[in-house]
Structures are given as structure tokens and as C-alpha cells.
Amino acid sequence: MSTTPCTTRRGSFGRAAGPRALVAALAATLALSSPLSAAAKELSLASPIPPGHRFSPAFFNAFAERLKERSGGKLTVKVYAGGSLNPSVQRQYSILLDGVADIAFVAPIYTVDIMPVTSTVSVPGVCRDAVDCTKALWRAYPLIEKEFDAKILALWTNNAPVVITKNKPVRSAADLKGMKVRISGALEAPFWQALGAAPVSQPVTEINQNLANGVIDAIAIDPASIISFKLNDVGRYVTRGVPAQGIAFALAMNKKVYASLSPEERRWVDQSGGETFSIEGAARSAEVDDKAFEVSRKAGIEIIDLPDAEVRKMQAAIAAEVAKFRATKFRSGVTGAQAYDLMKGK
């Protein structure tokens, strides 16, 4: 490029541009054409749950913020909450595979046929609470990773469910007999049937109305969902202590999208998620449970803690189903016992 025209170029105050000005001008020109100054890449994240749900700040927004910080704004995430990309929790994994979203919130309980190891965390006796169960999932990560046709960014669980009823309180094992109880997925059904209940699976967005209208007798769900789905408006009793487990959740990226990123971009993604991120998010989101009980009490809901004797009766009632699960052999060749014991750290 000829520099002759530049030697007579005038600065902003009318003076001839000197060598320093020429270098600055050339640097500015190169900066504008440099890939480093190109527009940041934006990834889409699909979530069918409301933006006010506790998982949004604990996982979705937190991941987006971490990625933006680590990449210096070169790789960002736009969160599409409230079902704007897909309103169905059950179809989240499908839209991820189809490329509708780059990243998606997934509930493996709805794909238990292809994610049986991941869903093992919902079998009674595996773990205690959200943090302990999240650690259990990561102990089984080598097996879980093989079940996902996607890049796992985060993996966690919620706390064990409470039982919310409108007309009849649950104070004993006998009270569950014949109750139509909404559960999260089919894997949990045998354990509730062993307790004498009639488990049914329904979209979480419908449970408030269904309990109000008497379509179901009870809802088995984590305590924080009382706030998320306004169950304090329809429930009258909340029972704690039923020997049931929470369910697994994941934040996953389309594997083709992940593969298309540069090595540096993949490193940013890896650093923004992972085990520690998942455990911290599980602890943060579980804090809402205490608030949910406060909200329930203020709404006049009775909080019932099952006596130890009743809990032991329930544990004895489901023992045969736990043994049956442990004897199950998944299509991958892994047995229920292997997945169960791996999660327990055995």
C-alpha cells in the first residue's frame, strides 16, 4: 500500500500527520479487520421453565455469566426461558439433538429408557439431599457421559419430594393407600405403588390446576416447587419424610455445536460448567426449600413430619422394589446394582 497520500493527511487540528499518527491509523485499520474484534458468538439456551424459577439464577444465568467473563465477552449465551423455544420439559432433549437450541435444560427422568444410569439417582436410598445426590451423579459420570449424545455442562438434582395434598393429610403409610399421586416419571412409579398409592405422571405446569380440581389427590415434588408453581394456593397439607428421592437435571450442549468451537472456546465452555459448578448450583437452588416452608406456613398450610416408625414402615414396603431395580440390566450392559453402588461411592 502506498504511503504517499498519508504523508499529507491532516490531523484533527489541521497539522500534517506524522509517523506516530500513521502507526496509530494503521493499527486502527488492522483492529477493525482483525478476527479478535469480530462480533461475539452467541449461543442459545432453551428452558421451558419460568425465568423466575430457582434454576435460572443458579444454573442458566450463572453459566452464561461465567462464560462471558471467561471469554472476555467473545462467547455469550442468550437464555430463552419460559418455553419460548419449546414449552415441553419432556421434549427438551429432542430439540437439543435436532439443533433447535445450542444448549438445553434436560430432565433425564423423561428419557429414562436411554438414560437409566442417570435416573438411578431417583431410586430410594442412593443419597440424602440435593448436594449429596449431585455428588452421587458425578461419581457415576463416566457411565452417565456415555448415555448423553451431547456435551454435559452441568448435572445436578433437587431435594427429596414432599407430598402436597388438599383434602386428606398424609400422616402415616396407610394414608397413601389409593391416593392418586402425581410423580415426576415412570421410574418412580414402582416405589409409590409399593406404598399403596396410584402414581400418575403429568406435566408440572398442570399440577396446580389438577390438584385444585381433584384430578389428583396429591403431588410428590421438591419443596421449592411450592413457590415455583404456586402450590401454596391450592394445597392444605405438606408431608415431609416419605423415603423418596429427587430427580436428575442436566444442562447440555449440542455436540456438533461444541465440536464447531475452537479449542480456546471449548476450554471456556468447560471452565464455565462442571462438577464444582453443579454442586454450588444445587446448594444455591436448594436454599429455596426453607423459604417454601415459610411461605406454606404463612398460607395456613400444615407441615407434617412423618414419625420415624412410619418412615421405617415405608422403607420396608419399598425394599423389594429397590432390590428388583438393582437386579435390572440396562441395554448398555450396566446393571442397576452397579449404577446404584457407584453413586453411593461403593
Secondary structure as UniProt FT lines:
FT   HELIX           4..7
FT   TURN            12..13
FT   HELIX           19..33
FT   HELIX           35..37
FT   STRAND          41..46
FT   TURN            51..52
FT   HELIX           56..60
FT   HELIX           61..71
FT   TURN            72..73
FT   STRAND          75..80
FT   TURN            82..83
FT   TURN            90..91
FT   HELIX           92..98
FT   STRAND          103..106
FT   HELIX           108..111
FT   TURN            112..114
FT   HELIX           116..119
FT   HELIX           120..122
FT   TURN            124..125
FT   HELIX           130..139
FT   HELIX           141..147
FT   STRAND          150..157
FT   STRAND          162..165
FT   HELIX           173..176
FT   TURN            177..178
FT   STRAND          180..183
FT   HELIX           186..188
FT   HELIX           189..194
FT   TURN            195..196
FT   STRAND          198..201
FT   HELIX           204..206
FT   HELIX           207..213
FT   STRAND          218..221
FT   TURN            223..224
FT   HELIX           225..228
FT   TURN            229..230
FT   HELIX           231..233
FT   STRAND          237..240
FT   STRAND          248..254
FT   HELIX           255..260
FT   HELIX           263..272
FT   HELIX           275..286
FT   HELIX           288..298
FT   TURN            299..300
FT   STRAND          302..305
FT   HELIX           308..326
FT   TURN            331..332
FT   HELIX           336..343
FT   TURN            344..345
//
